[in-house]
Amino acid sequence: MDVNSHAEELASDLGVDKEEVKADLQNLLEYSVPIDEAKQSVRRKHGSGSGGSTPTPDSVDVDEITTDHDGVTVTVCVLTKGTRTIRYQGDDLTIREGELADETGVVSYTAWQDFGFEPGDSLTIGNAGVREWDGEPELNLNDSTTVAIAEEPVEVDHEIGGDRALVDIEAGDRGRNVEVRVLEAESKTISGRDGETEIVEGVVGDETAKLPFTDWQPRPEIEPGADLRIEDVYVREFRGVPSLNLTEFSTVTPLPDPISVATDAPRLSVADAVASGGMFDVEVVGNVLEIRDGSGLIERCPECDRVVQNGQCRSHGDVDGEDDLRVKAILDDGTDTVTVVLDDDLTAEVYGGGLDDALSAAQDAMDKSVVADEIADSLVGQAYRVRGNLSVDDYGATLDATEFALADDDPASIARAALAEVGE
Ligand SMILES: [Zn+2]
């Protein structure tokens, strides 16, 4: 925008003569006053806005906020608001959190008291603290922060409100609303910080994806087959995938029409799946390169279920391990590799026998590794379609298989397709 356009905009806002405003602006700009400050000065001169809601000269654009700032003033539109209780220094505090935006960008916020604003409100927020959250600056709205309705609505290009399809849900999201069908729901008693607590865990789905959830305040509406609108959930990573969390502040409303749920998992290249950082219910196709140590006949700790090596559990030391079956296979589709983990049932399928068969085979050979060897003989070099839940951590990507089947497609064409994708 040039001075002329700024002057025109200001003049129409203030209802004064454009030439007069332009002269004022030019005068200030000659003294190297930044344009935003110059405009505010002209506004003040013409008496627009009085009291606390006038942006102060230290107001900043959202994309300028850094953790070096403190006590910033921004004029923003509220995109989302979530409510939850956190324990802070021994006290339960109810906080509001979500995202704010102006035309330059989006910033997340935590409000330590209820300022009463809602998504869609345009606000001038004064003296907000800035801290780092999830690697980004976040505004902290506290006792010394002022919140006032902005003089003019803030127009933004972002979606206002927390409605999202499941495929767009990410760990760290707050104040999200989803419309889903409950696919699984199971009550569990956990020992939390306030003693024994009943929670409900399960899986919900929509047209785009499925995600696990935890309801920390179990309510009867959440049962398999129910079609629900769930408002105000927060999302955190659980076993490597995003998980919806329902709190006392979440609301659950039955929907009149059924939600259709994707029956197929999205099929991705291994590279794309790994790049997502973790996915619930995804499908990949690739060749088994090798079977890793810790496959076949294994022993688990009776306390924690971890795999025991040489009679030693990492947490519980010397234990009497319980026999189990498992496969850890390296799958490669030409874009990347992933470790596929088969549980006891899937392992029994590929081995062609259950735990008792494996134990007697090991006994006959006087060697446990015969089970893993036999599995390797049948899997390595073959192409498989694998569906399951993908988690990614510092040690690599792991796909906990729910389905593991020989690929219908010819492996060579899969490899060509994978290579073509790499070449993109
Ligand atoms: Zn253990």
Boltz pocket constraint, residues with backbone or C-beta under 6 A from the ligand:
constraints:
  - pocket:
      binder: B
      contacts: [[A, 301], [A, 302], [A, 303], [A, 304], [A, 305], [A, 306], [A, 313], [A, 314], [A, 315], [A, 316], [A, 317]]
      max_distance: 6.0
